[in-house]
Amino acid sequence: MARFARRAGLLAGGCLILTTAGAPAQADTLRDALLTAYQTNPTLEAARAQQRATDEGVPIARAAGLPSASAQGTYTEYLKQSENSFNAPSRVVNAGVDLGVPIYSGGAVKNRVKAAKIRVEAGQADLRGSESSLFSQVVAAYMDVIRTEAIVGLNRKNVSVLQTNLQATGDRFEIGDVTRTDVAQSQSRLAVAQSDLRTAEANLVGARETYIRLIGVAPATLEPPPPLPNLPASADEATTIALDSNPDLIGARERSKAAEKDIDVAGSGRLPTVRLFGQGTYNNYLNTLARGVPSAGVSQTDSAAQAGAQISIPIFQGGLPAAQRRQAQAQASATMEQEIAAERDVIAQVRSSYTSYVASNDLIRSSQVAVDAAALSLEGVRAENSVGNRTILDILNAEQELLNAQVTLVTARRNAYVAGFTLLAAMGRAEARDFNLDGGVLYDPQVNYDRVRGKVFDWDNDPAPVARSTRTIDTPAQDGEIPVTQGP
């Protein structure tokens, strides 16, 4: 663990190279970016809405086991009666009430409710996974902006140095101190450097637009990120934690359990069902029954009521319930295999992220040595050139080696941080609750589930849906400029 603590310290300190000297007039932190994405990202908001839809599966499944009541009414006007109907009414109003109470459904309702509850738990795990995935993308986008800004700065400095070199080489050529070949070499390197700068600026635009897509606002000057917390000491430790806490794996396990309940639901189609029922009817003939027949003596209204129990015993259904049960068994088998696949993915992701994190930190140290050595080498080559022991090409090569080493160092620091965060995400430790994002109340999917699971009123509606995430149409198109900083 001490080894990782030391590497985290190196990573935090190393990120300082990714910003220019001086305190920025305005700066965003990684925590700001995570909080903004947490509150306004449309992908995460859609996942939350989808989970709320999943929550409704429980009351929907339970409704089939609750009493049901319905009423109906009709008004009928008889425009023409049969010539032989002497006591038929001219019009009638009918009203009826039906009540049904399911008693036994072969276990279908009970198992549907259980499956729906398990799928709610799976959905909540999936929502955690969506949150973790978004945060991983935000961290990568944040670090990409810092890295590409640093690379643009290094390339601009390199262009400036090469312009100075070309000017100096041209002056020396005028006095015959160097050849036209030296001037051509300097011109070539400057042209390549300018091309590399344009490429770096284009990459910076792409990184900033990705940042806007995920977070919803354009990046200002970004501060170096803080050290990553709770990193494991070994790949085995990380794997053990991930197998217990990875949200994608938890979701796969819960879906496998729900599929087992679906088998019981399908099998219930072969079992008897029992229900109680009650019916009531009322008819009013509006004084048109047996009109014109004095001796009829009939009432102009009548009513009836009945109640009882009904049992339904399936005898033969053409093989439907057996096919449905076999289908559910096959689907359950598929979820079991998907659970194993998810487990494999988690193990591979954890191990590769851990290895990448370790390798990137090792690369940081070796790249720092390379930068220091290249800087010293450039200084020496320039000094030796001044006394005629080195050529202009030697200086150009030394400058390019320094630039390459600096870019490698910047990239290694970005890769180390992203790999470390990816490792935490695979371990189930990269969610809002892990980062104390107290800019507002954290979204708790359990709150909505507790709100809706017991609802039985048919007219208990929610407000009309509205978009919660922010749009980016008003954000300005990005460019390759680096935010201006102010000196201390």
Summary of the structure (lengths in Angstrom):
residues: 488
radius of gyration: 37.2
end to end distance: 36.9
largest distance: 140.9
contacts: 1455
relative contact order: 0.18
helix: 61%
strand: 11%
